[in-house]
Amino acid sequence: PNLYVSNHLIQTNQLQGIFKGKNLVLIHLESFNYFLLENEITRERFSFLNELFKESFVFENFYNNVGMGVSSDAELSVLTGLYPTGDETLYWEYNEKAYVLDSIVDLFNQQSYQTVAIHGDAKTFYNRDVVYNQLYGFDRYYAIENFLEDGYEISKGYTYDSQQGHIHHSPWISDYHLADYVSSIGKDETQPFMYFPVTMMGHTPYEYNPYEQEALPDGWKGMSKIAQRYVNYSRYYDEIMKRFFIDEKGNDQTLDETVYIFYSDHGSGIKNGDLEYLYDGKINEIQTRK
């Protein structure tokens, strides 16, 4: 409520330093695309995000710039400010050539922050166990193996709604649990921190969705099955974002003195022609690609 931004402030750089000393939770959203917010029907499913927008800055001109490295390319862009080449997977190439890049992780380390990367998949996926430590310099990397050591049982799934008895089965850690974990360690942290949680569930082919039975408009039945599953992920994406702030029982689990930033990694992978349904056919090929 104290933050007011005017053109005068922006032009005179008076915004510099307004977050000095704050913690950062930088959240990587798997395959989230802004067009889900441009369609009236899917936007309605983002009830929490629509409220969050009223208290947030939204950078809309953030475009897919990834290549072969997909999610890892997006991480590299966000953490270093550099564009990946697109024709190789730089995370794997690091094994052959240990290049040195400045990153925001380095900057937080220099300020004596605790820097932690958290991911619901295997440590070795995309060579993250090497790159997170050696290239970026994260103090700690917590992945599925660590969740399992702490008692998470993949075979039993994750109870995401204990009142209704709904269980979430997937090969990965539930993103609900990922968000709860971020809150729990942040509350126990004794020094400033930068956390980098990477979500996993919203991944093509968009299975393991608690809202997969959500009804679609009759006019959308011509979409490919993968596109239908993707748009039905809208409510789950909203629930993931909400979970970083509010727990299953409705209690506030927002971390104090903390800035939250969400970004998405890459395109949705849905087929050509599917977007026409979301834009009532008023979209050409160039606009589709954009």
N, C-alpha and C positions, 0 to 999 in steps of 0.2 A: 504493500500500500504506500510505501514511502518513495517508490521509484517512478519518476516521471521522465519520459524521454521526449525531447523536442528537437527540431532540426537545429536549433541554436546549440544545444548541448553536443549533438553529434559532430557538428562542424568545428567545435572548439575542443574536442577530445576530452571533455569533462567526464565521460563515462569510464575512462581508464582508471582501473584500481577499485571499482565499486565492489568487486568480489574478492578483494585481497584478504587472505587468511581463511577463506571459506574452504570447506571440503568440496570435492567433486565426485559425483556418480555419473559416469559417461556410459550410457546404455545403448548397446548395439542391438537393433531390432532386425531380426531375420526377415528379409523379403517384404517388408512393409512398403507399400507404394502410395504416393499422395493421391492418386486418382480414386482411391477408396473414400477419400474425404470430399471429392468433387461430385460424387453421385448422391443424390438426396436420400435414397433408400439405404445405402451402406453407411452414409454419414450418421444417420439416426442411431446406428448401432454403437457409435462411439460416444456414449453418454458422458463418461468420465472425461475423455479427452476434450470434448467440446467445452466442458467446464474449465479444464486446465488451460485451454487456450486463452481464457479471459485473464489469466494471470501470467502469461508466458509471452516470450518472443518466438515468432515462427519464421524460419528462414525457408521460404518456398522455392527459391531458385537454386536448389541443391539437386544436381542431376547425376544419374548413373554414370560413373566414370570407370567402371571395373572391366577387366578382361578375363583372361584364363583363370586368374586367382580368385575370382568372385569375392566371397566374404573376406578373404585375407587381403585382397586388393583394397577393399573398402576400409579395412582396419588401418592399412598402411597410409591411405590418404588422410584419414581423420587424425591419426596419431602423429604424422610427420608433415602434413600439408603438401605432400608431393603426389603427383599422378603416377600410377603404375604404368609400365610400358604396355601392358595388355597382351603381349605375345608370349609371356612366360609367367610362371608362378614364382614370384620373387621370394616368397617364404621358403620354397624348396631350393631356389637358386642360392640362397644364403649359405647352404652347406658347401657350395663350391667356391663362393666368393663372399667372404664375411665383410660386406660393405658397412660403412659407418654412416648413420643418419641421425640428425637431431630429431628429438621427439618431445612431445609434451610430458611423457613419462620422465625423461631426463630432467626437465625443468622442475617437476614436482619433487623428484629425488633431491635436487639441489637445495630445495626449500625444506628438506627433512620431513617430507610427507611419507606416509606408508602407502606404497603403490601395489595394488593387488589386481590381477586379472582373474576372472571367474567365468568358467565355461561348462556347459552341461554335457559335453561330449568328451571323447578320449583325449588325453594329454597330447598325444602324437599327431592328432588330426591337423593337417596343414602345417606340420612341423612347428606347432605353437610351443611345444616344450623347449625347443631350442631358441626360437625367435623371441618369445616373450622375455626370456631371461637374458640372452646374449645381445640381441639387437636393441630391444627397448629398455631393458634393465629393470623390469618389474621386480619388486622385492619378493613377491610370492605369486605363484600360479596355482589356482585351485580348480581342478577338473573332475570329471566323473569318477575317477579312481578315488579321489579324496572324499567325495560325497559317499561313496560306497563304504569306505573305511569308517566313516562317521555314522553308518547305520542305514543309509538310504537303500531300499531294496527294489531294484528294477522290476523283478518278477511280480512283486505285489502291486506295483503301480503307486500312484500318488493320490491320496484322498483329497480332492480339491474342494469338495463341499460336504463336510461331515454331517450336516443336518439332513441332506438329501441322500447321503451315501454314495455320491458320485466319485468314481475312481478313474484316474487318468493313466492309461497305459501307453508307454512309448519306449523306444530304445534309449532315450536320453533322460536327463534330469528335467522334471517339469519346470517350466518357466515360473510358475507360482512359487515353487520351492527356491528357485534361484533368487527371486525377489525377496523372499523371507530371509534367506541366508545373508543377503547384502545388508538388510536392516539389522539382523542380529549381531553381525560382527561390527557394524558401524557403531552400535550402541555401546559396545565393549571397548572400542578403540581409544587408546590413551594419547594419541598424537594425531595431527591433521592427516587426512587420507585422500587418496585418489583411487576410486574403484572403477574397474572396467568390466562389468558383467556383459556377457555375450549370450543372447537368447538363441534358442535352437528350434523350438517347436513349429514355428511358422515356415517350415521348409517344404519345398516341393517334394512329393506330390500332395502336400497339405492334408495328411492323414492325422490321426490322433487328436482330433478336434472335439472338445466338449460340446460344441454347438453345431456339429455337422448336420443335424437334422433340422436346422432352421429353415423355415419355408422361404422359397424364392418366388419372385413374381412369375406368373405364367409366361410372360413374354421373354423370360431369361432361360427357359428350358432348352433353347437351341444352343446355348453355350456349351463348350466342351466340358467334360466332367471335371477336369482339373481346374477350370475357371470357376465352376460352381462351388467347388470345395474352397477355392481361394477367397471368394467374396464372403463365404460363410465363416471365414476366419476373422472377419471384422470384429465381432463381439469379443472373441478371445484376445485379439491384439489389445483391445480396450481394457480387458480384464488384467492383462499382464502389466500394462502401464499403471493401472490403478493399484495393483498389488505392491508396487514399490512405496506407496504412500499409506495404504489402508490394508490391514490384514483381513483374514477370512471372517473374523467376527465383527468387523467394522471398526476396529480400534486403529488409532493413528500410529503408524510406524514410520513416519517421515523422520529422517535424520536431521538433527539440529545443525544449524550453520552450514547447510549443504546446498550446493547448486546441482540440479539434475538436468542433464542434457540427453535427449534421445536423438538417434539418427538411424537411418536404415542403410542396408549394405548394397543391395543390387535389385535388378528387375524381378518380376514375379514369375517369369517363364511361361505365362499363359499364351495361348496360340493367337496368331493373327486373326482378326475378325471378332474376337471375344470382346474387345473393348468397345466395339460398336454398340453392343447391348447396353453398356453403362452410359453411353452418350447418345442414346436414342438414334443411332445411325448417323449422327451429325459430326462425323470425324473422318478425315481422309487418312491415307497411308502415312503421309509426313507427320501429321499430328499424332497418329498412333505411335510412331517411332519416338517422337519427342516425349 
